[in-house]
């Protein structure tokens, strides 16, 4: 992970030795149960704002709660788009999309992204949610991390967040969708229950923000990655399975990018989260081996293998150990694998996933000025060490230590919470609350949400000739 932003909470230095060593997932069942309970929580969140004039008044009142960046890039353009529609056309959009799955869903979700912050809905959790999403986005799009790569073509501003639609789980409206209403930032959603519990839904945000929203920011990137996947997998495994992966490139690449951004926590988190959702819906905590042709996502089982193979590519010392653990957990759930109506052996599934991971992480894409996604963002031993530091404060009242120029970011905090929960399931509620608390503190210091017009906090930095500091806990 390459971020070097200079803000954060710091105080005493904890002892991190207890968190070194091999992967520990002994409390996985408690984590699956936490995901199940959150999935069964039907809290719908705020009621949809479907009365035009009342919505218009509330939006105007909420506007002042946003920093200059979001007023210009999201709030003002959205209000202007509504004014252009007027009450009659606003109502027509609602009538034409009664299930709120397309234009009406987008329109109302954009409104909620403004209203929930303006009206302080779940304020602390919203701040934490926004901090994680902004950090994941900044990790791929800040000028610091894109050295030698042109700025993205679309949606350069980090997404806004909202709570709602519990049946839909985590999802995003990418920037090319929100641009229909004049906005220049995406919207990311979590079910309202995840403001209180369901830790592993937060780990899935690497997929939504570090994946979908980034893929849609660079024109042509999805097509170039799809071609790379198709070519590599067709040559190594076969054309049918290559086509299966390539036609699902948006979801497939988003899995890989989430792991590049959040490390093995995002990978094992995917397995645990899917098992929790399966337990809630079907009564059994098993990754699904069936991938219908109509589903834009790859089957759960091959996503598990993709996660394992992506982790194997990461340049940190425990990558092989974590890859083995994730692949082993996936193996436990294998039934008859059927992808788009065609049977696939376990060996073919994993071999194809290996090719997909390599193609997405290492392909030198034209849209990225002949750079690979893994060149922009990846996970290293320094990130693992920061996760260990985070774990040491998640069950105490202490603050994060001063790491000098080697800062701890939101992705490290969520990764640390995931790893601590997997190892010590009895403390999930405490870990979740502390995660939200620490993320909220970081958000309060984020320059994007201050009075200046700042798009990426990674761009706010001094370049020193020499830095005087004590050796940090990460270096030790």
Secondary structure, 3 states (H helix, E strand, C coil): CCCCCCCCCCECCCCCHHHCCCCCCCCHHHHHHHHHHHHHCCCCCCCCCCCHHHHHHHHHHHHHHCCHHHHHHHHHHHHHHHHHHHHHHHHHHHHHCCCCCCHHHHHHHHHHHHHHHHCCCCHHHHHHHHHHHHHHHHHHHCCCCCCCCCCCCCCCEEEEEEECCHHHCCEEECHHHHHHHCCCEEEEEECHHHHCCCHHHHHCHHHHHHHHHHHCCCCCHHHHHHHHHHHHHHHHCCHHHHHHHHCCHHHHHHHHHHHHHHCHHHHHHHHHHHHHHHHHHHCCCCCCCEECCCCCCCCHHHHHHHHHHHHHHCCCCCHHHHHHHHHHHHHHCCCCCEECCEECCHHHHHHHHHHHHHHHHHCCEHHHCCECHHHHCCCCHHHHHHHHHHHHHCCCCCCCECCCCCCCCHHHHHHHHHHHHHHCHHHHHHHHHHHHHHHHHHHHCCHHHCCCCCCCHHHCCCCCCCCCCCCCCCCC
